[in-house]
C-alpha cells in the first residue's frame, strides 16, 4: 500500500517535470524567434531572425512584430513559421 502511494507520487512528479520541460522549451524557441521580421516584398512572405531566408535579397520590408507583418498583407514563411 505504502509503495503504491510512493509510485503514484513519483509518476505525478515525472509528469509535471515533463510538462515543465515542454513549456520551457517553447519559451526558449519563442525568445529566439522574437525580434524584427524581414518581409520579402515580391512574395509577401515574412521570416523570423532564425530563418535561413531572413537575409534574402528581396527581404527589405522590416516589421517589429509578426502581427505587423500580417497586417501589412504578408504571410508567415513555411520554413520558419514567421
Residue, then its C-alpha position, 0 to 999 in steps of 0.5 A: x500500500x505504502x509503495x503504491x502511494x510512493x509510485x503514484x507520487x513519483x509518476x505525478x512528479x515525472x509528469x509535471x517535470x515533463x510538462x515543465x520541460x515542454x513549456x520551457x522549451x517553447x519559451x526558449x524557441x519563442x525568445x529566439x524567434x522574437x525580434x524584427x521580421x524581414x518581409x520579402x516584398x515580391x512574395x509577401x512572405x515574412x521570416x523570423x531572425x532564425x530563418x535561413x531566408x531572413x537575409x534574402x535579397x528581396x527581404x527589405x520590408x522590416x516589421x517589429x512584430x509578426x502581427x505587423x507583418x500580417x497586417x501589412x498583407x504578408x504571410x508567415x514563411x513555411x520554413x520558419x513559421x514567421 
